[in-house]
Amino acid sequence: MKSEVDNPAVILCVIAMILHSVSCFAEVMNSHNSQAENNFEVFNSGQEYCDYQMANNPNIRACMPLFNASSHTAISIQTKEDGPSQKLAPKNILPSYFYDNRESFNIIVKNTETNQTIYSGPIYTIIGLSCDDSNCKPWN
């Protein structure tokens, strides 16, 4: 008699459930939004931006926005030296919302025209960074 465990459909279903549960766990652990925004709202600081976002989503525990203050140059952002980068157009905000508590994480910011690194270091929760084509500073 063949048991259900030997059935390929059951095995595939179990594997799919395990992979789904692992990805759900990873989503909870690393859940964040990092899609560039060009809001009609005007924010003068990372604190203002985070207050607004956290008021609209009380599940956000950490907010680390990066604002491209340049009027003409895009910047790229990486979280690892050899990792993928995300391009941020001028006058746009790259939000990083986390649903767990964290104080900061390290990023690398480059000018996309010159490929020069303009910042390498931490971005802090609630404060974020404001960058232009040559440097970054706390967004406050």
Buried (B, 14 or more C-beta within 10 A) or exposed (E): EEEEEEEEEEEEEEEEEEEEEEEEEEEEEEBBBEEBBEEEEEBEBBBBBBBBBBEEEEEBBBBBBBBBBBEEBBBBBBBEEEEEBBBBBBEBBBBBBBBEEEEEBEBBBBBBEEEEEBBEEBBBBBBBBBBBBEEBEEBB
